[in-house]
Amino acid sequence: MEEIKKMLIQLMEGQEAIKIEIGSMKNDIGGMKNDIKKIDFKIEKLDKKVDFSLEGHKTNTEQLNRIENEVSKQQEFILKKVK
């Protein structure tokens, strides 16, 4: 009977230790959720910046192509006049 009481006490102590550890894990998980929200927000900001950058690059490329075409026309015109 004494042996059963000892085992019961050990089990109860073990359960308390587990409860404490679970509480600690819940706090850790809560902190991780907050960190994930912060990371998501930063990713959204970076995504917008990348989109703006790519749009700017596209616009610049289109403008450079128009300038190149105009310069080619002007060169052809000058070459015709020189000949």
Secondary structure, DSSP 8 states (H G I E B T S, - for coil): -HHHHHHHHHHHHHHHHHHHHHHHHHHHHHHHHHHHHHHHHHHHHHHHHHHHHHHHHHHHHHHHHHHHHHHHHHHHHHHHHH-
